Protein backbone atom coordinates (compact mmCIF):
# COMPACT_ATOMS: atom_id res chain seq x y z
CA UNK A 1 0.00 0.00 0.00
CA UNK A 2 1.34 3.39 -0.91
CA UNK A 3 1.01 6.41 1.31
CA UNK A 4 -1.35 9.09 0.30
CA UNK A 5 0.24 12.53 -0.25
CA UNK A 6 -0.27 14.88 2.66
CA UNK A 7 -2.33 17.96 2.12
CA UNK A 8 -0.80 19.83 5.07
CA UNK A 9 2.90 20.12 5.83
CA UNK A 10 4.23 18.22 8.79
CA UNK A 11 4.98 19.49 12.25
CA UNK A 12 8.68 20.00 11.43
CA UNK A 13 7.76 22.50 8.73
CA UNK A 14 5.58 24.51 11.11
CA UNK A 15 8.26 24.41 13.78
CA UNK A 16 10.75 25.83 11.28
CA UNK A 17 8.32 28.53 10.15
CA UNK A 18 7.52 29.70 13.66
CA UNK A 19 11.18 29.58 14.64
CA UNK A 20 11.93 31.86 11.68
CA UNK A 21 9.14 34.23 12.69
CA UNK A 22 10.47 34.29 16.25
CA UNK A 23 14.02 35.02 15.02
CA UNK A 24 12.79 37.83 12.75
CA UNK A 25 10.74 39.43 15.53
CA UNK A 26 13.77 39.23 17.83
CA UNK A 27 15.92 41.05 15.28
CA UNK A 28 13.26 43.74 14.87
CA UNK A 29 13.02 44.14 18.67
CA UNK A 30 16.80 44.51 18.91
CA UNK A 31 16.85 47.16 16.19
CA UNK A 32 14.06 49.14 17.88
CA UNK A 33 15.79 48.89 21.27
CA UNK A 34 19.08 50.10 19.76
CA UNK A 35 17.38 53.11 18.18
CA UNK A 36 15.64 53.97 21.45
CA UNK A 37 18.94 53.74 23.35
CA UNK A 38 20.62 56.07 20.85
CA UNK A 39 17.76 58.54 21.15
CA UNK A 40 17.85 58.38 24.97
CA UNK A 41 21.61 58.91 24.98
CA UNK A 42 21.36 61.97 22.73
CA UNK A 43 18.56 63.38 24.85
CA UNK A 44 20.60 62.77 27.99
CA UNK A 45 23.55 64.65 26.53
CA UNK A 46 21.32 67.61 25.67
CA UNK A 47 19.86 67.66 29.17
CA UNK A 48 23.37 67.59 30.64
CA UNK A 49 24.47 70.53 28.47
CA UNK A 50 21.35 72.50 29.40
CA UNK A 51 22.07 71.89 33.10
CA UNK A 52 25.67 73.07 32.64
CA UNK A 53 24.48 76.18 30.82
CA UNK A 54 22.02 76.92 33.61
CA UNK A 55 24.77 76.58 36.24
CA UNK A 56 27.05 78.76 34.12
CA UNK A 57 24.49 81.59 33.94
CA UNK A 58 23.60 81.61 37.65
CA UNK A 59 25.37 82.58 40.84
CA UNK A 60 28.18 82.03 41.93
CA UNK A 61 29.59 81.44 38.43
CA UNK A 62 28.16 84.71 37.15
CA UNK A 63 29.98 86.71 39.83
CA UNK A 64 33.15 84.67 39.31
CA UNK A 65 33.12 85.28 35.54
CA UNK A 66 32.40 88.98 36.02
CA UNK A 67 35.31 89.32 38.47
CA UNK A 68 37.62 87.41 36.15
CA UNK A 69 36.66 89.68 33.24
CA UNK A 70 37.37 92.80 35.29
CA UNK A 71 40.78 91.43 36.32
CA UNK A 72 41.60 90.54 32.73
CA UNK A 73 40.70 94.03 31.55
CA UNK A 74 42.91 95.58 34.24
CA UNK A 75 45.74 93.05 33.64
CA UNK A 76 45.86 92.21 37.35
CA UNK A 77 46.00 88.42 37.05
CA UNK A 78 48.95 86.43 35.78
CA UNK A 79 48.44 84.90 32.32
CA UNK A 80 48.78 81.27 33.49
CA UNK A 81 45.92 81.58 35.96
CA UNK A 82 43.81 83.36 33.34
CA UNK A 83 44.34 80.50 30.89
CA UNK A 84 43.55 77.94 33.59
CA UNK A 85 40.34 79.71 34.59
CA UNK A 86 39.18 80.25 31.04
CA UNK A 87 39.74 76.56 30.25
CA UNK A 88 37.71 75.68 33.35
CA UNK A 89 34.88 77.98 32.31
CA UNK A 90 34.98 76.70 28.73
CA UNK A 91 35.28 72.94 29.43
CA UNK A 92 33.68 72.67 32.84
CA UNK A 93 36.61 70.75 34.31
CA UNK A 94 39.89 71.67 35.93
CA UNK A 95 42.85 70.86 33.64
CA UNK A 96 45.64 72.89 35.24
Steps between C-alpha positions, in 0.01 A plus 500: 500500500634839409467802722264768399659844445449735791294808446653687795870529576633310796575627846870551418408750230282701738768490767749642250257770387420617851866488598575728204221737601633506856855573377377781273295660778803480730715682245234769459476540880878537524505765228221698669673475839829621349330801342326586827830477690668733250214747530509484882876553501475806275220641712704439814795688354277796414354505850851493647610794283188697593572439870860618454381811318254574779775466763728718288244783482411502871677597819781445609641441150357827372682700768817296448497561123428870548791534745731309268404727209571812705841363603582411141410849382721655769783247440512416871514121470795301373449347154534137617214531747289678238553214255421244770179677600384554145556131421297412810217730396510372142530124570340473841793308647828592662796419271779703660 
